[in-house]
Amino acid sequence: MVDVNRHDLVPEHTVLDGEQIEDVLEEYNIRKTDLPKIKRTDPALRDLDADVEAGDVVQVTRDSRTADQAVVYRLVVE
C-alpha cells in the first residue's frame, strides 16, 4: 500500500499558530471562514500533530512552475 504522506506529489502541510493566522487574515483582508476548506480527515493531514482540529488553519506549500513555490491556506473543517 502507498503511504500518501510520503508521496512526492503530496505538498507540505503545516498547521499555523494564532499569530500566524492573524497575519495571513490581515495580509489578505479576509475572515477565517473565507479560506478554502480541508477536511480534518484528509490523508495529507494524517502525519501532522494528532491535535489538528476543526478551526485550525493549514499552510500548504507546493512547487510551482512559474514561481519557485506557491503557498495557499486552508481552514480545517469536520
N, C-alpha and C positions, 0 to 999 in steps of 0.2 A: 504494500500500500504506500502511496506517496504522502509524505508529510508536507501539507500545504504551506506551512510556515517556513520551511526550509527551501522552498522552490525559488529559483532565480527570478521568476516573473512576479512574485508577491512583493509589493513595495514595503518599505519600512513604516511601521505604525508606532507612534509614541503618544502616551497619554499626557496631556498638558496639566499643569497645576493652575490654581486660581488666578495668580498674577499673569501668567502667560495667556490664559483665556481672555482676561480683561484687555490685554494688549492687542490681541487679534481682533476682538469685537470693536475696539476703538479704532484700530487701523482701517478696518473696512466699513465702519459706521453701520453695524448691524446688531441685531439681537441674537442671542444664542439659538433661539428657535428658527432663525433664518438660515442656519447652516444646513447643508445636506445631511441626511441621516445614515447611520450604520447600525445594524442590529448588534446587540450585546453578544449574541450567539454566533456572530460572523467568525468563520475559521481563522481569519487573519488576526483576530484579537486573542486567540487562544494562548499564545506564548507571552502575552503581556501579563502584568500583575493580575493575580486572581481577583483583585478587588475592583475590576473595571465594572462600573455601574451605569445605569441609565442616567443621563445628565452630564456625564463626562464628555470632554472634547478630545478627539484624537487627531493628531497631525499625521498626514500620510505624505511621505517623501518618495517621489517617483523619478526615474531617469526620464529625460526629455530630449527629443531630437533637436528642438530649437533653442532650448535653454539647457544648461547643464543639469539642473534638477527642477522639478515642479513640486510645489508644496501646496497641499489642499487640506482642509479641515472638515471633520465630520462630527456630528453630535450623536452620541451613543443613545439608542432607544431600546426598549424591551422588544 
